[in-house]
Amino acid sequence: MASYDTIIRGGTVITAADRIMCDVGIRDGRVVALGESLGEARQVIDATGKLVLPGGIDAHVHIAQPSGEGIVMADDFESGTRSAALGGTTTIMPFALQEKGCSMRETLKAYHAKADGECHVDVSFHMIISDPSEQLLGQELPALVEDGYTSFKIFMTYEGLALNDRQILDVMSVARETGALVMVHAENYDAIRFMTEQLERGGRIAPKYHATSRPIAVEREATHRAISLAELVDVPVMIVHVSNREAMEQIRWAKDKGLTVLGETCTQYLVLTEKDLDGLGMEGAKYVCSPPPRDTASQDACWEGLRNGAFTIFSSDHCPFRYDDPQGKLTPKGKTSFRWVPNGIPGVGARLPILFSEGVSKGRIDLETFVAVTAANPAKTYGLYPRKGTIAVGADADIAIWDPGKRVTLTHDLIQDGADYTPYEGREIIGWPVLTMVRGRVVVEDGALIGRKGHGIHLSRARSPYAKRGFEGRAQP
């Protein structure tokens, strides 16, 4: 009788702390043994010459999210999780966007209805707070945190989403009381509106001016303000999708001061620049996202932040729209001004291969850092560790086997999300995930999806270890 359901043999197991030549024994969807000569299994996977890594956790994705009148997001949960699996990601953390006047609990029910039975990988929802009513703050959020929805995101920009400072403080105080973790999109809304109106008056309406309208200063200022508000309430905060050195330095300043401030950066800030938005006609619309890509100096800063710990998480901010589609990037209003171009780019499937190729293969980061920022740290930060984010006895058998020498030309056909393009088309990749396993079941093998939708489940989460409980009012001078 076989001792294991599956044994992965001959590979090098990598975690955020170690690398070791050993076999991995899997039973009932979990890792139950690490060692040599593990015995018999119903399935044996030969990983000789390959790397055995924890499946990636993409902690920042948008799927099936309302996007404005006449605009439709390109991915549903089937296509989005399919692309994640093809790229070596085994858990995604999408956002449930509360629309004005709507209950957050009803919002979550609606997102669950979209996701249930559709997913190839596991899913756990963050909440987006757009309407911080007394009902939401006093009753819904505390109950939802107890139910395992232990993080929420707030915006400092976008019409209908931006919260003012008082509202941000109210949300942060609930986080302090309940032990939730607050994520912040840090850009100054009024400054962006001012810049946008100035550009439009001058006839500068092409997609490239999206980057001009959101200069580094608006991100730096908002990052500092978010940190200051979090300091006032004494609550940890995650600054998401940081794009440049100046905003990163605000995070490092806060850390040096002893504040619990966490940082995240994304694929686009490592390999794209604002020049990508300057294409012929509307081609630049393919690269419109916020914050926008910056310059090569900002790329260098983001790599530095991954190495020195300023950024503990690396995500995709996957926010997909079709390009050649009037309900996507070529919406008629978008041709009248960059402000109406749907804001976001696809990337959940490309995230890990690009970071591996540009980071590990080119010597910018080591394998342990790769695992830390793409799997272990997201799991720890958002209350999923040690079930997720590592290869250890008792952990879910979420595993990606990588061929570190495999050379691939990245195309949209390889990552198969619901968009009709990838902003990373034609990029040469060294290192590729050749097998993806979710809770002991192989879902991708040799670039082909072999698992059926519905294997992915929703994950309730514990509170973040960074969270604090019990609001005590303002810090005393």
C-alpha positions as CSV (number, residue, x, y, z in Angstrom):
1,M,0.0,0.0,0.0
2,A,1.4,3.4,-1.0
3,S,2.5,5.6,1.9
4,Y,1.8,8.8,0.0
5,D,-0.6,10.1,-2.6
6,T,2.4,11.9,-4.3
7,I,6.1,12.1,-3.9
8,I,8.1,14.9,-5.7
9,R,11.6,13.4,-6.1
10,G,15.0,14.7,-6.9
11,G,14.4,18.4,-6.8
12,T,15.9,21.3,-4.7
13,V,13.3,22.6,-2.2
14,I,13.4,26.3,-1.7
15,T,11.8,28.2,1.1
16,A,12.3,31.8,2.3
17,A,14.9,30.5,4.7
18,D,16.5,27.4,3.3
19,R,17.3,25.3,0.2
20,I,17.8,21.6,0.5
21,M,17.9,18.6,-1.8
22,C,15.1,16.4,-0.6
23,D,11.9,14.6,-1.6
24,V,8.4,15.9,-0.7
25,G,5.8,13.5,0.5
26,I,2.1,14.6,0.0
27,R,-1.0,13.0,1.5
28,D,-4.6,14.4,1.5
29,G,-3.5,17.7,0.0
30,R,-0.8,18.5,2.5
31,V,2.9,18.0,2.9
32,V,3.5,15.2,5.3
33,A,7.2,14.4,4.9
34,L,10.5,16.0,3.7
35,G,13.4,13.6,3.3
36,E,15.1,10.9,1.4
37,S,13.8,7.4,0.4
38,L,10.3,8.2,1.4
39,G,8.9,5.0,0.0
40,E,6.0,4.4,-2.3
41,A,3.4,6.7,-3.7
42,R,0.5,6.5,-6.1
43,Q,2.1,9.3,-8.2
44,V,5.8,10.1,-8.5
45,I,6.9,13.4,-10.0
46,D,10.5,13.6,-11.1
47,A,11.9,17.0,-10.3
48,T,15.6,16.2,-11.0
49,G,17.5,19.3,-11.9
50,K,14.5,21.5,-11.0
51,L,13.5,23.8,-8.2
52,V,10.6,23.0,-5.9
53,L,9.1,26.2,-4.7
54,P,6.0,27.2,-2.7
55,G,3.2,28.2,-5.0
56,G,3.0,31.9,-5.4
57,I,0.6,34.1,-3.6
58,D,-0.6,37.2,-5.5
59,A,-1.9,39.4,-2.8
60,H,-3.2,42.2,-5.0
61,V,-5.5,41.3,-7.9
62,H,-8.8,42.7,-9.3
63,I,-11.2,40.3,-11.0
64,A,-14.8,40.7,-12.1
65,Q,-14.9,44.2,-10.5
66,P,-17.3,46.9,-11.5
67,S,-15.4,49.4,-13.6
68,G,-17.7,52.2,-14.6
69,E,-20.4,52.7,-17.2
70,G,-19.7,50.9,-20.4
71,I,-16.5,49.3,-19.1
72,V,-16.1,45.6,-18.5
73,M,-13.2,43.9,-16.7
74,A,-11.6,41.3,-18.9
75,D,-11.3,38.4,-16.3
76,D,-13.8,36.4,-14.5
77,F,-12.7,34.0,-11.8
78,E,-12.2,31.1,-14.2
79,S,-9.9,33.0,-16.6
80,G,-8.1,34.9,-13.9
81,T,-7.3,31.9,-11.8
82,R,-6.4,29.9,-14.9
83,S,-3.7,32.5,-15.7
84,A,-2.5,32.5,-12.1
85,A,-2.0,28.7,-12.2
86,L,-0.1,28.8,-15.5
87,G,2.3,31.4,-14.0
88,G,3.0,29.3,-10.9
89,T,0.6,31.1,-8.5
90,T,-1.6,28.9,-6.3
91,T,-3.4,31.6,-4.2
92,I,-4.8,34.9,-5.3
93,M,-6.2,37.7,-3.1
94,P,-8.8,39.7,-5.1
95,F,-10.7,42.7,-3.9
96,A,-14.4,42.9,-3.1
97,L,-15.3,46.5,-4.0
98,Q,-18.1,48.0,-2.0
99,E,-20.2,50.3,-4.1
100,K,-21.7,53.4,-2.6
101,G,-24.8,52.7,-0.6
102,C,-24.2,48.9,-0.6
103,S,-23.6,46.6,2.3
104,M,-20.2,45.1,2.5
105,R,-21.6,41.7,3.5
106,E,-23.8,41.7,0.5
107,T,-20.9,42.8,-1.6
108,L,-18.9,39.8,-0.4
109,K,-21.8,37.5,-1.1
110,A,-21.9,38.8,-4.7
111,Y,-18.2,38.2,-5.2
112,H,-18.5,34.7,-3.7
113,A,-21.3,33.9,-6.2
114,K,-18.9,35.0,-9.0
115,A,-16.1,32.8,-7.7
116,D,-17.7,29.7,-6.3
117,G,-17.1,26.7,-8.5
118,E,-15.0,28.7,-11.0
119,C,-11.5,28.8,-9.6
120,H,-8.4,26.8,-10.5
121,V,-6.5,28.1,-7.5
122,D,-7.4,29.2,-4.0
123,V,-8.9,32.6,-3.3
124,S,-9.1,34.9,-0.3
125,F,-10.9,38.3,-0.4
126,H,-9.7,41.7,0.7
127,M,-12.4,44.3,1.1
128,I,-12.4,47.8,-0.5
129,I,-14.1,50.4,1.6
130,S,-15.7,53.2,-0.4
131,D,-18.6,54.2,1.9
132,P,-17.5,54.2,5.5
133,S,-21.0,54.6,7.0
134,E,-21.7,54.2,10.7
135,Q,-23.4,50.9,9.9
136,L,-20.3,49.6,8.1
137,L,-17.8,50.9,10.7
138,G,-19.8,50.0,13.8
139,Q,-21.3,46.7,12.8
140,E,-20.3,45.1,9.5
141,L,-16.6,45.5,9.6
142,P,-16.1,44.1,13.1
143,A,-18.3,41.1,12.3
144,L,-16.6,40.5,8.9
145,V,-13.1,40.6,10.5
146,E,-14.3,37.9,13.0
147,D,-15.5,35.9,10.0
148,G,-11.9,35.9,8.5
149,Y,-12.0,38.9,6.2
150,T,-9.1,40.5,8.0
151,S,-7.8,43.1,5.6
152,F,-9.3,46.1,3.8
153,K,-8.1,48.6,1.3
154,I,-8.8,52.3,1.1
155,F,-8.2,54.8,-1.7
156,M,-6.8,58.3,-1.5
157,T,-7.7,58.9,-5.2
158,Y,-10.4,58.1,-7.8
159,E,-13.9,59.5,-8.2
160,G,-16.3,57.6,-5.9
161,L,-13.5,55.8,-4.1
162,A,-11.3,58.5,-2.5
163,L,-11.7,58.9,1.3
164,N,-10.9,62.1,3.0
165,D,-8.5,62.2,6.0
166,R,-11.3,62.0,8.6
167,Q,-12.8,59.0,6.8
168,I,-9.4,57.4,6.7
169,L,-8.9,57.9,10.4
170,D,-12.3,56.4,11.1
171,V,-11.5,53.3,9.1
172,M,-8.1,53.0,10.7
173,S,-9.6,53.2,14.1
174,V,-11.9,50.3,13.3
175,A,-8.8,48.4,12.1
176,R,-7.1,49.1,15.4
177,E,-10.2,47.9,17.4
178,T,-10.6,44.7,15.4
179,G,-7.1,43.7,14.5
180,A,-7.5,44.2,10.8
181,L,-4.8,45.3,8.4
182,V,-5.3,48.4,6.3
183,M,-4.0,48.6,2.7
184,V,-3.7,52.1,1.2
185,H,-3.6,53.3,-2.5
186,A,-1.6,56.4,-1.9
187,E,-2.0,59.1,-4.5
188,N,-3.3,62.7,-3.9
189,Y,-6.7,62.9,-5.6
190,D,-6.9,66.7,-5.7
191,A,-3.4,67.1,-7.1
192,I,-4.2,64.6,-9.8
193,R,-7.5,66.4,-10.7
194,F,-5.6,69.7,-10.9
195,M,-2.9,68.2,-13.1
196,T,-5.5,66.5,-15.3
197,E,-7.5,69.7,-15.9
198,Q,-4.3,71.6,-16.7
199,L,-3.3,69.0,-19.3
200,E,-6.7,68.8,-20.9
201,R,-6.9,72.6,-21.2
202,G,-3.6,72.5,-23.1
203,G,-4.9,69.8,-25.5
204,R,-2.6,67.1,-24.0
205,I,-5.0,64.2,-23.9
206,A,-3.1,61.2,-25.3
207,P,-2.5,58.2,-23.1
208,K,1.0,59.2,-22.3
209,Y,-0.3,62.2,-20.3
210,H,-1.8,59.8,-17.8
211,A,1.8,59.5,-16.4
212,T,2.3,63.3,-16.5
213,S,-0.9,63.8,-14.5
214,R,0.3,61.5,-11.7
215,P,3.9,62.6,-11.0
216,I,6.0,61.1,-8.2
217,A,5.2,64.0,-5.9
218,V,1.5,63.0,-5.7
219,E,2.5,59.5,-4.6
220,R,5.2,60.7,-2.2
221,E,2.9,63.1,-0.5
222,A,0.0,60.7,-0.1
223,T,2.3,58.0,1.2
224,H,3.7,60.3,3.9
225,R,0.1,61.4,4.8
226,A,-1.1,57.8,5.0
227,I,1.8,57.0,7.3
228,S,1.1,60.0,9.4
229,L,-2.5,59.1,9.9
230,A,-1.6,55.5,10.7
231,E,0.9,56.8,13.3
232,L,-1.9,59.0,14.9
233,V,-4.1,56.0,15.3
234,D,-1.2,53.6,16.1
235,V,-2.2,51.1,13.5
236,P,0.0,49.1,11.0
237,V,-0.5,50.0,7.4
238,M,0.5,48.5,4.0
239,I,1.3,50.9,1.2
240,V,0.5,49.1,-2.0
241,H,2.0,49.3,-5.5
242,V,4.8,51.7,-4.7
243,S,6.5,52.8,-7.9
244,N,9.5,55.0,-7.0
245,R,12.3,55.9,-4.6
246,E,10.7,58.9,-3.0
247,A,7.6,57.0,-1.9
248,M,9.8,54.1,-0.8
249,E,11.9,56.4,1.3
250,Q,8.8,57.5,3.2
251,I,8.3,53.8,4.1
252,R,12.0,53.4,5.2
253,W,11.7,56.6,7.2
254,A,8.7,55.2,9.0
255,K,10.4,51.9,9.7
256,D,13.4,53.7,11.1
257,K,11.1,55.6,13.4
258,G,9.7,52.3,14.7
259,L,6.4,52.4,12.9
260,T,4.8,49.3,11.5
261,V,4.6,50.3,7.9
262,L,4.8,47.7,5.1
263,G,5.4,48.1,1.4
264,E,4.5,46.4,-1.8
265,T,5.8,46.9,-5.3
266,C,4.7,45.3,-8.6
267,T,5.9,43.9,-11.9
268,Q,5.2,47.0,-13.9
269,Y,7.5,49.1,-11.8
270,L,10.5,46.8,-12.4
271,V,10.3,46.5,-16.2
272,L,8.1,49.2,-17.7
273,T,8.6,52.9,-17.9
274,E,6.5,55.9,-18.7
275,K,7.9,55.8,-22.3
276,D,5.8,52.7,-22.8
277,L,2.7,54.9,-22.7
278,D,4.0,57.0,-25.6
279,G,2.8,54.6,-28.4
280,L,1.2,55.5,-31.7
281,G,-2.5,56.3,-31.6
282,M,-4.0,54.6,-28.6
283,E,-1.3,51.9,-28.2
284,G,-0.1,53.7,-25.0
285,A,-3.5,52.8,-23.4
286,K,-2.2,49.3,-23.0
287,Y,0.1,50.5,-20.2
288,V,-2.2,52.9,-18.4
289,C,-2.2,52.0,-14.7
290,S,-1.9,53.8,-11.4
291,P,0.6,54.7,-10.2
292,P,2.1,54.8,-13.6
293,P,5.4,53.3,-14.5
294,R,8.2,55.8,-13.9
295,D,11.8,55.7,-15.3
296,T,14.8,53.5,-15.1
297,A,16.0,55.1,-11.9
298,S,12.7,54.2,-10.2
299,Q,13.1,50.7,-11.5
300,D,16.5,50.5,-9.8
301,A,14.9,51.8,-6.6
302,C,12.2,49.2,-6.6
303,W,14.8,46.4,-7.0
304,E,16.7,48.0,-4.1
305,G,13.5,48.0,-2.0
306,L,13.0,44.3,-2.7
307,R,16.6,43.5,-1.6
308,N,16.6,45.7,1.6
309,G,13.2,44.9,2.9
310,A,11.5,48.2,2.3
311,F,9.1,46.1,0.1
312,T,8.1,42.8,1.8
313,I,5.6,41.8,-0.9
314,F,5.7,41.6,-4.7
315,S,2.3,41.5,-6.4
316,S,0.9,42.0,-9.9
317,D,-2.0,44.5,-9.3
318,H,-3.6,42.5,-12.0
319,C,-6.5,44.7,-13.3
320,P,-7.2,43.5,-16.8
321,F,-9.1,45.2,-19.7
322,R,-9.2,44.1,-23.3
323,Y,-7.4,46.5,-25.6
324,D,-9.2,46.1,-28.9
325,D,-12.7,46.5,-27.3
326,P,-15.0,49.5,-26.9
327,Q,-15.7,48.1,-23.4
328,G,-12.0,48.1,-22.6
329,K,-9.0,50.3,-23.4
330,L,-10.6,51.6,-26.6
331,T,-13.7,52.9,-25.0
332,P,-14.9,55.9,-27.0
333,K,-14.5,58.3,-24.1
334,G,-10.9,57.2,-23.7
335,K,-10.1,58.7,-27.1
336,T,-11.2,62.1,-25.8
337,S,-8.8,62.1,-22.9
338,F,-6.4,59.9,-21.0
339,R,-8.6,60.3,-17.9
340,W,-11.2,58.0,-19.3
341,V,-8.9,55.2,-20.4
342,P,-9.7,52.2,-18.1
343,N,-7.0,52.2,-15.4
344,G,-5.1,48.9,-15.0
345,I,-3.1,46.3,-16.8
346,P,-3.1,42.4,-16.7
347,G,-0.2,40.6,-15.1
348,V,-1.2,37.7,-12.7
349,G,0.3,35.1,-15.0
350,A,3.4,37.1,-15.9
351,R,4.3,38.2,-12.3
352,L,6.4,35.2,-11.2
353,P,8.2,34.4,-14.5
354,I,9.3,38.1,-14.9
355,L,10.5,38.4,-11.3
356,F,12.4,35.1,-11.6
357,S,14.0,36.0,-14.9
358,E,14.8,39.6,-14.1
359,G,15.6,39.0,-10.5
360,V,17.0,35.5,-9.9
361,S,18.4,34.7,-13.3
362,K,20.1,38.0,-13.6
363,G,21.4,38.0,-10.0
364,R,19.4,40.9,-8.6
365,I,17.8,38.8,-5.9
366,D,18.4,35.3,-4.6
367,L,16.0,32.4,-4.6
368,E,15.1,32.8,-0.9
369,T,14.2,36.4,-1.5
370,F,12.1,35.4,-4.5
371,V,10.1,32.9,-2.3
372,A,9.8,35.4,0.6
373,V,8.3,38.3,-1.4
374,T,6.1,36.2,-3.6
375,A,4.8,33.5,-1.2
376,A,6.0,33.5,2.4
377,N,5.6,37.2,3.2
378,P,2.1,37.5,1.7
379,A,1.0,34.5,3.6
380,K,2.5,35.8,6.9
381,T,1.2,39.4,6.4
382,Y,-2.4,38.4,5.6
383,G,-2.9,35.6,8.0
384,L,-2.4,32.5,5.9
385,Y,1.0,31.2,7.2
386,P,2.1,28.5,7.7
387,R,-0.8,26.8,5.8
388,K,0.3,28.7,2.8
389,G,3.6,30.3,1.6
390,T,6.1,27.5,2.5
391,I,6.9,23.9,1.9
392,A,6.8,22.3,5.4
393,V,5.2,19.4,7.1
394,G,1.5,20.4,7.7
395,A,1.4,23.0,5.0
396,D,-0.9,22.8,2.0
397,A,0.8,21.1,-0.9
398,D,0.8,24.3,-3.0
399,I,3.9,23.8,-5.1
400,A,5.4,25.2,-8.3
401,I,8.2,23.2,-10.0
402,W,10.5,25.5,-11.9
403,D,13.0,24.8,-14.6
404,P,15.6,27.5,-13.9
405,G,17.2,27.2,-17.4
406,K,14.1,27.1,-19.5
407,R,14.0,30.0,-22.0
408,V,10.6,31.3,-23.1
409,T,9.5,34.3,-25.2
410,L,6.6,35.7,-23.2
411,T,3.3,35.9,-25.2
412,H,-0.3,36.3,-24.2
413,D,-1.0,32.8,-25.4
414,L,1.2,31.4,-22.7
415,I,-0.6,33.1,-19.8
416,Q,-4.1,32.9,-21.1
417,D,-5.9,35.6,-19.0
418,G,-9.1,37.2,-20.3
419,A,-7.4,40.2,-21.8
420,D,-6.3,40.2,-25.5
421,Y,-2.8,41.4,-24.8
422,T,0.0,41.4,-22.2
423,P,2.1,44.5,-21.6
424,Y,5.1,42.2,-21.4
425,E,4.7,40.7,-24.9
426,G,8.0,39.5,-26.5
427,R,10.0,39.7,-23.3
428,E,12.7,36.9,-23.1
429,I,12.3,34.9,-19.9
430,I,14.9,32.6,-18.3
431,G,13.2,30.3,-15.8
432,W,9.7,29.0,-16.0
433,P,7.2,27.1,-13.9
434,V,6.7,23.7,-15.6
435,L,4.2,22.3,-13.0
436,T,1.7,23.8,-10.6
437,M,0.1,21.9,-7.8
438,V,-2.8,23.2,-5.6
439,R,-3.4,21.3,-2.4
440,G,-1.8,18.2,-3.8
441,R,-3.5,18.2,-7.2
442,V,-1.6,19.0,-10.3
443,V,-3.4,21.7,-12.2
444,V,-0.8,22.8,-14.7
445,E,1.8,20.5,-16.4
446,D,4.2,21.5,-19.2
447,G,2.4,24.7,-19.9
448,A,-1.0,23.1,-20.2
449,L,-4.0,23.5,-17.8
450,I,-5.0,20.0,-16.8
451,G,-7.0,20.7,-13.7
452,R,-10.7,21.4,-13.7
453,K,-12.2,24.6,-12.5
454,G,-13.8,24.4,-9.1
455,H,-10.8,22.9,-7.3
456,G,-9.9,26.3,-5.9
457,I,-11.6,27.2,-2.6
458,H,-12.1,30.3,-0.5
459,L,-9.7,30.8,2.4
460,S,-10.8,32.4,5.6
461,R,-7.8,34.1,7.2
462,A,-6.4,34.8,10.7
463,R,-5.5,38.3,11.7
464,S,-2.2,39.6,10.5
465,P,0.6,39.2,13.0
466,Y,1.3,42.9,12.5
467,A,-2.2,43.9,13.7
468,K,-2.9,45.6,17.0
469,R,-6.1,45.3,19.0
470,G,-7.8,47.9,21.2
471,F,-8.1,51.5,20.2
472,E,-6.6,53.8,22.8
473,G,-7.0,57.2,21.2
474,R,-4.3,59.5,20.0
475,A,-0.7,58.8,20.8
476,Q,0.5,61.0,23.6
477,P,3.3,63.5,22.9
